């Protein structure tokens, strides 16, 4: 394996010399280079091989070759960078030259005015960033020092709103670009959120200003619209919406983020605020058929809906708006008898339902069909769940479930 990696390194160095000095054979060299990258994508297929490639200075070699500015070489090189970006060995190498180079090239492609040939580079580049900064504090700090947050802001502005993209086939990859971008930003936000038994990092004033730009009305509108639009395949849209929900949740958990006025921002078309868009996302997710491909991400999305709604109720006083938005949506209590019933999720659903019943008691008769489930939860070993279930029960009429159904037919 080591001999193979050494041979690859020598090959790349020869390629770099060829790219510089043999311009007459440019097309042939470019073809060989891109095919080499593609072949490596196939050969480096397990974690052992990927780790070996990364340890053998493979990332630096890719960047050296990609530095020859040809679109085909750049696309193939960035595809390989993404392929190896979740390597455990990434934490063992020095990225001080590699990461700034990648950030610069992503920015160049984001600002490229060609139609959408740059999309693949931006997708792979943001995917690399997302994986590289995950759980690695020094890499996060290096990325931020090289203006990564402003780059992510540029990506959001360029690729949203998705529904305005004329080429419908382009919408799925753009969903993935935005997901990568927000996942990277989410990884940054985790540094500044207080967590038990972990020292919280201090964000510099300039960094705080950069992060707060994502709460500007224009950016908020773009992201909220992504929670409600149609015209994309279910899987990438579900991934994107789940990532957006986590982004808003982490913003609410970040101490230096101003929460005032969050509910006042509405989209331009329907004048809906964040609560209404979240409830639309929940209704959409509940209407999607469950299969092995989307089961996990659908569950994750629904969990994040209620986690975020609880935060908005507690921190922004959104209870009445949540109650109003849920008026025409199915009773969430039915979720508690399924495979989503983790303790924290159960508690969040109960807390949201309690607030809905408090501000919109007209749904109580219909919801009373779930009294038997609540009676069970009232005796839960978790005291928080026990109290929340009792609170919801106290707001439901003691009627026969069948009579409740028939009375609303």
C-alpha positions in Angstrom: 0.0 0.0 0.0 2.8 2.4 1.0 4.6 1.7 -2.3 1.4 2.4 -4.2 1.0 5.8 -2.5 4.6 6.7 -3.1 4.1 5.9 -6.8 1.0 8.1 -6.8 3.0 11.0 -5.2 5.7 10.7 -7.9 3.1 10.6 -10.6 1.4 13.8 -9.4 4.7 15.6 -9.2 5.5 14.7 -12.7 2.1 15.8 -13.8 2.7 19.1 -12.1 5.9 19.6 -14.2 4.1 18.5 -17.3 1.3 21.0 -16.8 3.8 23.8 -16.5 6.1 23.0 -19.3 4.3 21.1 -22.0 1.5 23.4 -23.1 1.4 21.9 -26.6 0.1 18.7 -25.1 -2.3 20.5 -22.8 -5.5 18.6 -23.7 -3.9 15.2 -23.4 -2.3 16.1 -20.1 -5.6 17.4 -18.7 -7.4 14.3 -19.8 -4.8 12.1 -18.1 -4.9 14.2 -15.0 -8.7 14.1 -14.6 -8.8 10.3 -15.4 -6.1 9.8 -12.7 -8.3 11.7 -10.2 -11.3 9.6 -11.2 -9.3 6.4 -10.9 -8.1 7.3 -7.4 -11.7 7.9 -6.4 -12.4 4.2 -7.3 -9.2 2.7 -5.9 -9.2 4.5 -2.6 -12.4 2.9 -1.5 -12.0 1.9 2.2 -11.0 3.8 5.3 -7.5 2.2 5.4 -6.7 3.3 1.9 -8.1 6.8 2.4 -6.2 7.3 5.7 -3.0 6.1 3.9 -3.5 8.6 1.1 -4.1 11.5 3.5 -1.0 10.6 5.6 1.1 10.4 2.5 0.5 14.1 1.8 -2.2 13.3 -0.8 -4.2 16.5 -0.1 -1.2 18.8 -0.8 -0.6 16.9 -4.0 -4.2 17.3 -5.1 -4.0 21.1 -4.4 -0.7 21.4 -6.3 -2.2 19.8 -9.4 -5.6 21.7 -9.0 -3.6 24.9 -8.9 -3.2 24.5 -12.6 -6.3 26.5 -13.5 -8.4 24.3 -15.8 -12.1 23.7 -15.0 -11.9 20.0 -15.7 -8.9 19.5 -13.5 -10.4 21.6 -10.7 -13.7 19.6 -10.8 -12.0 16.2 -10.7 -9.5 17.3 -8.0 -12.3 18.7 -5.7 -14.3 15.5 -6.2 -11.3 13.5 -4.8 -10.9 16.0 -2.0 -14.5 15.4 -0.9 -14.0 11.7 -1.2 -11.2 11.6 1.3 -12.5 14.4 3.6 -14.0 12.2 6.3 -10.7 10.5 6.9 -9.7 10.1 10.5 -6.1 11.0 9.5 -7.3 14.5 8.6 -6.8 15.4 12.3 -3.1 14.2 12.1 -1.9 16.4 9.2 -1.3 20.2 9.0 -4.0 22.0 7.0 -2.5 25.5 7.4 -1.8 25.7 3.6 -4.4 23.3 2.3 -7.5 24.8 3.9 -6.8 28.5 2.8 -6.2 27.2 -0.7 -9.5 25.3 -0.7 -11.5 28.2 0.7 -10.0 30.6 -1.9 -10.9 28.2 -4.8 -14.4 27.8 -3.5 -14.8 31.6 -3.3 -13.5 32.0 -6.9 -16.1 29.4 -8.1 -18.9 31.0 -6.1 -18.1 34.3 -7.8 -17.8 32.7 -11.2 -20.4 34.2 -13.6 -20.7 31.2 -15.9 -24.0 29.4 -15.8 -23.5 26.6 -13.4 -20.3 24.7 -14.3 -18.9 25.9 -11.0 -21.6 24.1 -8.9 -19.8 20.8 -8.6 -16.6 22.5 -7.3 -18.7 24.5 -4.7 -20.6 21.3 -3.7 -17.4 19.3 -3.2 -15.5 22.2 -1.6 -18.3 23.0 0.9 -18.6 19.2 1.6 -14.9 19.1 2.3 -15.2 22.0 4.7 -18.1 20.5 6.5 -16.2 17.3 7.2 -12.9 18.9 7.9 -14.2 21.2 10.7 -16.4 18.6 12.4 -15.2 18.0 16.0 -11.8 19.6 15.3 -11.4 22.9 17.1 -8.0 23.9 15.6 -9.4 23.3 12.1 -12.5 25.4 12.9 -10.3 28.2 14.1 -8.1 28.0 11.0 -11.1 28.1 8.7 -12.6 31.1 10.5 -9.3 32.9 10.4 -9.3 32.4 6.6 -12.7 34.1 6.2 -14.8 30.9 5.9 -17.9 32.4 7.6 -18.1 35.2 5.0 -17.6 32.6 2.3 -20.6 30.6 3.6 -22.6 33.8 3.6 -21.8 34.4 -0.1 -22.8 30.8 -0.9 -26.2 31.3 0.7 -26.8 34.5 -1.1 -25.8 33.0 -4.5 -27.8 29.7 -4.3 -31.0 30.9 -2.6 -33.9 31.1 -3.1 -34.0 27.7 -4.8 -37.4 28.1 -6.4 -36.0 31.0 -8.5 -33.5 28.6 -10.3 -34.8 28.3 -13.9 -33.1 24.9 -14.4 -35.2 22.5 -12.3 -32.5 19.8 -12.7 -30.1 22.1 -10.9 -32.2 22.4 -7.8 -31.2 19.0 -6.3 -27.4 19.7 -6.3 -28.1 23.2 -5.0 -30.0 21.7 -2.1 -26.8 19.8 -1.3 -24.6 22.8 -1.6 -26.8 24.8 0.9 -26.9 21.7 3.2 -23.1 21.5 3.2 -22.8 25.2 3.8 -25.1 25.2 6.8 -23.6 22.0 8.2 -20.2 23.8 8.2 -21.7 26.9 9.9 -23.5 24.6 12.5 -20.1 23.1 13.3 -18.7 26.6 14.0 -21.7 27.5 16.2 -21.1 24.5 18.4 -17.9 26.1 19.6 -19.8 29.0 21.2 -22.7 27.0 22.8 -22.3 26.2 26.5 -22.3 22.5 27.1 -21.7 20.7 30.4 -18.2 19.5 31.0 -16.8 21.4 28.0 -15.0 24.7 27.9 -16.9 27.1 25.6 -14.8 29.1 23.1 -15.0 32.8 23.0 -16.0 34.4 19.6 -14.1 37.5 18.6 -16.2 40.6 18.0 -15.6 40.4 14.2 -16.6 36.8 14.2 -19.8 37.6 16.1 -20.6 40.2 13.5 -20.1 37.8 10.6 -22.4 35.1 12.3 -25.1 37.7 13.0 -25.3 38.5 9.3 -27.2 35.2 8.9 -30.0 36.7 10.9 -30.5 39.6 8.5 -34.0 39.6 7.1 -32.9 38.8 3.6 -31.0 35.7 4.6 -33.8 34.6 7.0 -36.3 34.9 4.2 -34.2 32.8 1.9 -33.8 30.0 4.4 -37.4 30.1 5.5 -38.5 29.8 1.9 -36.4 26.6 1.6 -38.6 25.1 4.3 -41.7 25.4 2.2 -40.9 25.4 -1.5 -41.7 22.5 -3.9 -39.9 21.4 -7.0 -37.1 19.3 -5.6 -36.7 15.6 -5.0 -37.7 14.4 -1.5 -34.4 13.2 -0.2 -32.2 16.3 -0.8 -35.0 18.5 0.3 -35.5 16.5 3.5 -31.8 16.7 4.2 -31.8 20.5 3.6 -34.8 21.2 5.7 -33.4 19.2 8.6 -30.1 21.1 8.4 -31.9 24.4 8.3 -33.9 23.5 11.4 -30.7 22.6 13.2 -29.1 25.9 12.1 -32.0 27.9 13.6 -31.9 25.8 16.7 -28.2 26.4 17.2 -28.6 30.1 16.6 -31.1 30.2 19.5 -28.7 28.3 21.7 -25.8 30.7 20.9 -25.5 33.3 23.7 -24.3 36.2 21.6 -27.0 35.9 19.0 -29.8 38.5 19.4 -33.2 36.8 19.5 -35.4 39.9 19.5 -37.4 40.4 16.3 -36.9 36.8 15.0 -40.6 36.2 14.7 -41.1 39.5 12.9 -39.3 38.4 9.7 -41.8 37.1 7.1 -41.3 35.9 3.5 -42.3 38.2 0.7 -44.8 36.0 -1.0 -47.1 34.7 1.8 -46.0 36.9 4.7 -45.3 33.8 6.9 -42.8 33.9 9.7 -40.4 31.2 10.9 -43.0 29.4 13.0 -45.4 29.0 10.1 -42.6 27.7 7.9 -41.5 25.2 10.5 -45.1 23.9 10.8 -45.4 23.7 7.0 -42.2 21.6 7.0 -43.7 19.3 9.7 -46.9 18.8 7.8 -44.9 18.1 4.6 -42.7 15.6 6.3 -45.7 13.8 7.8 -47.2 13.5 4.4 -44.1 11.8 2.8 -44.1 8.0 2.4 -41.6 6.3 4.7 -39.0 4.0 3.2 -35.6 2.7 4.1 -33.9 5.6 2.3 -35.6 8.4 4.1 -36.7 6.9 7.4 -33.8 8.2 9.5 -33.6 11.7 8.1 -37.4 12.0 8.3 -37.3 11.1 12.0 -34.4 13.5 12.6 -36.4 16.3 10.8 -39.5 15.8 13.0 -37.4 15.7 16.2 -35.8 19.0 15.2 -39.2 20.5 14.5 -40.3 20.1 18.1 -37.0 20.9 19.6 -37.0 24.2 17.7 -40.6 25.0 18.5 -39.9 24.5 22.2 -37.0 26.9 21.9 -39.1 29.5 20.1 -41.8 29.2 22.7 -39.4 29.6 25.6 -37.1 32.2 24.2 -39.2 34.2 21.7 -42.8 33.9 23.2 -44.1 32.0 20.1 -46.7 29.9 21.9 -49.8 31.6 20.4 -48.3 31.5 16.9 -47.4 27.8 17.2 -51.0 27.1 18.4 -52.4 29.0 15.4 -50.1 27.3 12.9 -51.0 23.8 14.2 -54.8 24.4 13.9 -55.1 22.5 10.6 -52.3 20.0 11.3 -52.8 16.5 12.6 -52.4 16.0 16.4 -48.7 15.5 17.2 -49.6 13.2 20.2 -50.0 10.3 17.7 -46.2 10.4 17.2 -45.6 9.3 20.8 -46.7 5.7 20.1 -44.3 5.1 17.3 -40.6 4.5 16.9 -39.8 8.2 17.4 -40.5 8.0 21.1 -37.2 9.0 22.6 -37.6 10.7 26.1 -36.5 14.1 24.9 -38.7 14.0 21.8 -41.7 12.8 24.0 -41.1 15.7 26.3 -40.8 18.3 23.5 -44.0 17.1 21.9 -45.9 17.2 25.2 -44.6 20.7 25.9 -45.7 22.0 22.5 -49.1 20.3 22.8 -49.6 21.8 26.2 -49.0 25.3 24.7 -51.3 24.6 21.7 -54.1 23.5 24.0 -53.6 26.5 26.3 -53.8 29.0 23.4 -56.2 27.1 21.2 -58.5 25.0 23.3 -60.8 24.3 20.4 -58.7 21.3 19.4 -59.1 19.6 22.7 -62.1 17.5 21.7 -60.3 16.0 18.7 -57.1 15.4 20.6 -58.9 13.6 23.5 -58.7 10.4 21.4 -55.1 10.2 22.7 -56.1 10.3 26.4 -55.1 6.5 26.9 -51.6 7.2 25.7 -51.3 10.3 28.0 -52.6 8.2 30.9 -49.7 5.9 30.4 -47.2 8.7 30.1 -48.6 10.3 33.3 -46.9 7.4 35.1 -43.6 7.7 33.2 -40.3 7.2 35.2 -39.1 10.5 33.8 -40.5 13.2 36.1 -40.5 15.9 33.4 -42.5 13.7 31.1 -44.9 12.8 33.9 -45.6 16.5 34.7 -45.9 17.4 31.0 -48.3 14.5 30.3 -50.4 15.5 33.3 -50.5 19.1 32.1 -51.8 18.1 28.7 -54.4 15.7 30.2 -55.7 18.5 32.4 -56.7 20.4 29.3 -58.5 17.5 27.5 -62.2 16.7 28.2 -62.9 13.3 29.7 -65.0 11.9 26.9 -65.3 8.6 25.1 -62.7 8.6 22.2 -65.2 7.2 19.7 -67.7 9.9 20.6 -65.0 12.6 20.1 -64.3 11.3 16.6 -68.0 11.1 15.7 -68.6 14.6 17.0 -66.2 16.0 14.5 -67.3 14.0 11.5 
